[in-house]
Amino acid sequence: MSEVIERIESLRQEALARVRNSELEQALALFDEALGLDPDEELRELIVINKADVLITMETAGPEIQELPRIIMRRRNLRHVYLAAYALQFKHRLDGDARRSIFYGQQALQIADEALQPEWKRIVLIELGNACEMDYQISEAIEHYEAALALDAESPDNRDRQLSFGYALENIGYCKMLQGSHDEGIAFIHRAMEYIDDPFGLAEAAVDLCYGYLELGNIDQALEHGRRGLSIAVDSRQVRNSHYLLGEAAYKAGDTAGAEYHFEQLATFYPDFKHLKNLLYAIDLRGLVNLKL
């Protein structure tokens, strides 16, 4: 029996390695293989959570996601309860449901306290900040990010702490800019880039810097960071935001051809909005745009 358990855990670890390499389909197959070997209830629960994490990242449905609330209710293992709550927090934030995301985030924080594991709080606090930021609760978002920065407890994986630190700084920077403190916000983001080394985070920082410099009227810097953000963008939101901000920057620089190109690219994201490009030439929408949506 121990050999079977060892095989199941080996498959789980291999699947997690695939996740880290963004090989998500392969990871799902390995999780399914592990579940097919009939693990005990506790190990099965952990694999279900791991698989649900992948499905949520892929923004697809699956019975494992539906199992997460039941894992929280059963409370078989506090670590599993925390992981399930965090997974649901992340899922609802991706779905645009800030209220539910905040609810599950608060549950995850309570479990971290109950388990005497303060280091579990860091990523939860950052996600709480993200949900508040998305819901235009900017002061509350900053409070959550600052709480994440203030945590002294070390994660078992030091890179996790460094990356989380960078994300918290980056998001505080964007929030500061939304509050009108553009110089302060830009300084936070430049500091954040000393800690962020993943493509998503670097693209996010570059796009936000483009926004900040554009707000300050520094068009050359806005164009530089906007082009960098577009070149390394990893999701459609970042591509969309890059084209919007680059179009605004090009227009202000008198580059009508550049503005035309970027606004046309932006319009492809809104096929039902036939006159978007003309609207963008007529009205500066930056004060109405949340780059995190």
N, C-alpha and C positions, 0 to 999 in steps of 0.2 A: 504493500500500500504506500509506503514511504517513497518508492520509486515513482509511483503515479503522481504523488504530490509534488515531487521534485520536477517531474516533467511538466506539470501544469504551471508551476512557478517559473520554469525556464521559458515556456511559451509566453507567459505574461510579461516577463522582462524583455524578451525579444520584441514583443508587440510595442512596449513602451519605447524601446529604442527606435522602432520604426516611426512612432509618433514624433519623436524628437527630430527625425530626419524628414518630417512631413510626408511620409509614405503611409497615408491614412488608410487606403483600401487594404494594403497588406497587413496593417495593424489589425483591422477588423477581422480579417480572415484568421489571424493568429489567436485573437480573443475567442472567436467562435470555436476554434480547435480546442482551446483550453477548456471552454465550457462543455464541450462534447465529451471530455474525459471524466465528467461527473465529480467535480471538486466538492469538498464539504461546504456547508452552508456559509461559513464565514469567508472562505476563499472565493466562493462563487459570488458573494456580495461585492467583494472588492473588484473582481473582474467585470461585473455588471457596471459598476461605477466607472471603471476605466474605459469600457466600451462606450458608455453614455457620453463621456467627455469627448470622445472622437466624433460621435454622431452630432453632438452639439456644435463642435468646431466646424463640421461639414454642413451645418445648418440643414440637417435632415432628420426625419422622425425615426423612431424605433421603440420597441417594447422596453428596452433598457432605460430609456429616459422616463417612461411612465413608471418604472420601478423605483425611481429616486425618492419620491415622497413616502413610499412604503418603507424604504430603508431608514428614513428619518424617524418615522413613527415607531418602528421596531426597536431602535436604539440598541442594537446588538453590540456595536463596537463604536466608541465615541469618535475614533478616527474616521470610520466609514460615514457616520452621521455628518461630521464636518465636511468631508469630501462631497457627499451628496448635496448638502446645502449650498456649498460653493458652486457646484456644477449648475444647480438650478438658478443661483444668483446670476451666473454668467449667461445662461441660456435666456433668461427673461430680459437681461440687458440687451442682448443681441436682437431679441424680438421687439425691442422698443417699449417694453413694459417696465418702466422705472419703479413703479410701486411694488410689484412683485419681486423685482430684483433686490430692492432695499429690504423687503421682508425677509428673504432668504439670507441676505448678507448679515442681517442682525441675528438670525438664528445661528449662523456660522460663528459669529463673534461670541455668542453665549456658550457654544460648545467649546470653543478655544479656552474660555475662562474655566469652564467646568473641568476640562482635561488638564488644566495648568500648563497650557502650551501657548504662550504669548506669541511665539514666532509664527503660529498659524494665522495670526490676524493680518499680517502685512498685505497679502494679496487680496484679502477680503476688504480691507479698508480702501485699497486702490479701486476695486470694483464698485464699492459704495460711492466713492468720489465720482467714478465714471457715470453711474446712474444718476446722481444728483446733477452733474454737469449736463447730461443729456436732458434732464428735466428743468434746466435753467435755475436750479438751486445752487447758485455759484458760491455763495459764502459757505454753505454746508459742504460743498464739494472740497473747497480748500481745507476746511477743518479735517475732513477724512484723509486727504493727502498728507497734511501736516502730521496727523496722528501716525500714519504709516512711516513717515520719516523719523519720528521720535522713538520708534521701537528699537530697543537695544538688543533684544533677543535675537540670536543668530539662527538662521536657517541651516539645516544640515548641508545644504548646497549653497556655498558662498556666492556663486554666480547668481543665484536666485535673489539674494539680498541686493547685490549690486544692480541688477537689472530692474528690480522693483524700485530701488532708490531713484534710478534714472527716470522711470515712468512717472513716479510721484512728482519729481521736480518738473518734468515736462508738462504735466497736466496743471500744476500750479501756475506755470508760466502762461499757459493759454487762458486759464481763469483770470489771472491778473490783467491780461489784455482785454478780456471781456468787461472787466471793471474799469477800463480806461487807463490802466497803468502799463502802457506799452513798453516803455524802457525797462521797467522792472520785470515784466513778463519775458521780454527777449533775453534778459540776463539769466533768468531761471532756465530757459530752454538751452542756451549755450552751455550752461553748467551741466544740464541733464545729458548732453551729448558726450560728456566725458565718461559716462557710465553705460550708455546704451550702445549695444553692438549688434542688434538684430535688425534686419531690413525693415520690418514693419515700424519699429520704434524710430529708426533714423528717418524714414520717409515722413512719419507723423511730425517729427521735430522740424524737418525742412519745410513742410507745408505751413506749419504754424508760424515759423519765422518769416515766410513769405507774407503771410497775413499781417504780422506785426510790423514789418518794415514798410509794407504798403500803407498801413495806417499812419506811420510816421512820415510818409512822403519820400522815403528813401527807395526810389524805384529800382536803382541798380542792384541793391542788396535783395530787394523783393524778387526781381527776375532771377538772380543767381540761385537763391534758395528754392524758388518755385520750380525752376528747371531741374534742380537736383532732386527735389521731391518727386517730380513726375518721372524721372529716369529710374528711380528705385521703388516706386509705388508698388504695393503688393495686393491691394484690393481696389474694387471699383470706386469706393468712396474717396480714397486718396487720389485716384486718377481724376475723378470728377472735380474735386476741390482744387487740384493743381491747375486744371484747365481754366476753371473759373477765375482764380486769383491771377494766373498768368495773363488771361485776357484783360482783366482790369489793369494790371501793371503795364501791359503793352499799350493799351488805349491811352493811359496817362502819359506814357513816354512818346506818344505821337506815332507809334508803330501800328498803323491801321491794318496792315497785312497780318501782323502777328495777332492782333486782337481778333480779327476775322477768323483766323485759323482756330484759335483756342475757344472762341465762343461757338463756332461750328461743331467742334469736338464735344463741347459741353452739351449742346443741343441734342446730340445722339442719345444722351441719357434720358431725355424727356421727349420721346417721339410724338406724344399727343399735344405738346405745347408748341404749336406751329410758329409762334412769333417770339420765342424766347430770345433769340439773338437780337432782334430789334429792341426788345425791352431792356436788355443788358446795356445797349448803347445809350438808352434814354435815362435809365435809373441805376444808381449805385446801390446794390442790394446788400452790401457787406454788413450793415447794421442789423439785417434781418436773418443772416445766415449763421447757423451753428455748424461748425466744421466737423463736429463729432457725430452728427446724424447722417 
